[in-house]
């Protein structure tokens, strides 16, 4: 049994008979030239592009990366989680993968070598990959926040993992891209929350080793680069992740472990001198960032395209949702003489004005070319994760802002209108995950839990092209 860190959330697993490539973002950038690999990915080896199996955990730019998928051999057997909506399978077929299998939540797949593989889904579009062979259990949680009653079937089926791979830093714009009129509304989630979440998972799943994972990025676009100072880096996780049953190990791209020889770790100074390395990476990629920036300059977003897109979203919302969204959400579009474009949840209409309404929840600023591209690709919620966004939060506006982004993400995934969840497929998925559903409903009755739940579900989706 062997695994190699390729970079960020990409893992290459060798069972001795099969190879499994998980979540390949192999090169380039994500999120409108904002996210780049840091530390840089390891050099691509031919076997990385010709795996026997390919697992895609969910619809992220940085996991479901179209340019990478185009380079991977189409002979790979693709394994994906079976979510309530059927989107990933069709996209993979369009990319040329003929052999795609959806894995039901918690079902084990036995590979020819005798290795067991399972997918555990959590939330609207997140999943964990579990691989076991010869008593070694790899639990690749990446962004998946599975916990509590939802995690117990995993432990019953596989026991405490030998290795656990888990993200450890932020993947949404809050609070680093927000200006909150009420400072208290900028503290609903902090850096320390990510550290405590990592430690809580270790205490619950009790792995022998924990690998800080799926957060190996730097933000290099001028609009997002200030966010680098807030990133939680692996040495910080190693220092803070206190769990008597687990050893936390910092691994970088190219590092590996095998059952024959143990860990193979490279010397490096990425985390001792992060600012210098990020400056170096920014210089290395400056031309492509400048080229795309130049193409964005002067772009004007047509109001009718914006209005049509968001009125479809507003009409998809459940009846009475405006009782929780009583304050309008506002986008600022500098090129328009009436620059404030307003989403009214009560009337389900989109209008524009010379000034924001007095009771607005927020004012959202996004480069018009980026917003137009996101509208065309049905991924506006992804702009939130790109960090290429600025949000002015009015006093008391956080509940509406958080709920807006959460609802937009699930609508873009295909879960709204609610009638889309009444299919036999969706009902079967919900029944399999009924313990998770019941566990989520009760705490979401409190306002603060709504904040946390919505922030945690600011899901990222696929990249249609770069």
Secondary structure, DSSP 4 states (H G I P E B T S, - for coil): -EEEEEETTEEEEE-SS-EEEES---SS-BTTTTEEESSPPPPPPHHHHS-SEEEE-SS-TTTSBHHHHHHS-TTSEEEEE--SS--HHHHHHHTT---EEEEPTT-EEE-TTS-EEEEEEETTTEEEEEEEETTEEEEEEET----THHHHHHHHHH-S-SEEEE--S--S-TTTTEEESSGGGG-SS-HHHHHHHHHHHHHHH--SEEEE-S--EEE-STTTGGGGGGPPPHHHHHHH---TT-EEE---TT-EEETTTEEE-----TTTSHHHHHHHHHHHTHHHHHHHHHHHTT----HHHHHHHHHHHHHHSPTTGGGT--S-EEEE-TTSSS-EEEEETTTTEEEEESS--TT-SEEEE--HHHHHHHHHHT-THHHHHHT--EEEEPTT-HHHHHHHHHHHHHHHHT--SGGGG-SHHHHHHHHHTHHHHHHHHHHTTSHHHHHHHHHHT-----BS--
